[in-house]
Amino acid sequence: MIRSRLLGCFLLIALGLVAGCKDEPAPSGAASATATAAAGLPDRDPALAKKLVGEGALLLDVRTQEEWDQGHLEGATLIPIDELPKRLAEIDEAQGGDKDRPIVVYCRSGGRAGRAKQMLLDAGHHQVTNLGGMTDWPKG
């Protein structure tokens, strides 16, 4: 008896939840642009990263000084991930104060670059992409 009552209550709740759901169109216009800006640019797209850097995007290496000394991408700026929060003003300066200017972030495998991307987005930069690792940079 108690089991059937519980089952009945569960079914009523489930039906109420389903009835309350409705298909809503995907956001458009300003709402869609805001959602895209909040997410930054697509990640792990080497062709996009190279194109952006060729057009003047900041190429940001967030590895350690020791990793940098072993090799880095030409034209990159080094700001290790652990130093990034206190060095955001340097990025703003490098960007000329333009938070819409693209930034391409990389590290060894993409993990630190992902964290850096989120920090930059949280700091108001809108056009940030995580290249992934240094070896993901397109050859040629």
Secondary structure as the mmCIF struct_conf table of DSSP 4:
data_model
#
loop_
_struct_conf.conf_type_id
_struct_conf.id
_struct_conf.beg_label_comp_id
_struct_conf.beg_label_asym_id
_struct_conf.beg_label_seq_id
_struct_conf.end_label_comp_id
_struct_conf.end_label_asym_id
_struct_conf.end_label_seq_id
HELX_RH_AL_P HELX_RH_AL_P1 ILE A 2 GLY A 20
HELX_LH_PP_P HELX_LH_PP_P1 PRO A 25 PRO A 27
HELX_RH_AL_P HELX_RH_AL_P2 GLY A 29 ALA A 39
BEND BEND1 LEU A 41 LEU A 41
HELX_LH_PP_P HELX_LH_PP_P2 PRO A 42 PRO A 42
BEND BEND2 ASP A 43 ARG A 44
HELX_RH_AL_P HELX_RH_AL_P3 PRO A 46 GLY A 54
TURN_TY1_P TURN_TY1_P1 GLU A 55 GLY A 56
STRN STRN1 LEU A 58 ASP A 61
BEND BEND3 ARG A 63 ARG A 63
HELX_RH_AL_P HELX_RH_AL_P4 GLN A 65 GLN A 70
TURN_TY1_P TURN_TY1_P2 GLU A 74 GLY A 75
STRN STRN2 THR A 77 LEU A 78
HELX_RH_3T_P HELX_RH_3T_P1 ILE A 81 ARG A 87
HELX_RH_AL_P HELX_RH_AL_P5 LEU A 88 ALA A 94
TURN_TY1_P TURN_TY1_P3 GLN A 95 GLY A 97
TURN_TY1_P TURN_TY1_P4 LYS A 99 ASP A 100
BEND BEND4 ARG A 101 ARG A 101
STRN STRN3 ILE A 103 CYS A 107
BEND BEND5 ARG A 108 GLY A 110
HELX_RH_AL_P HELX_RH_AL_P6 GLY A 111 ASP A 122
TURN_TY1_P TURN_TY1_P5 ALA A 123 GLY A 124
STRN STRN4 VAL A 128 GLY A 133
HELX_RH_3T_P HELX_RH_3T_P2 MET A 134 ASP A 136
BEND BEND6 TRP A 137 TRP A 137
HELX_LH_PP_P HELX_LH_PP_P3 PRO A 138 LYS A 139
#
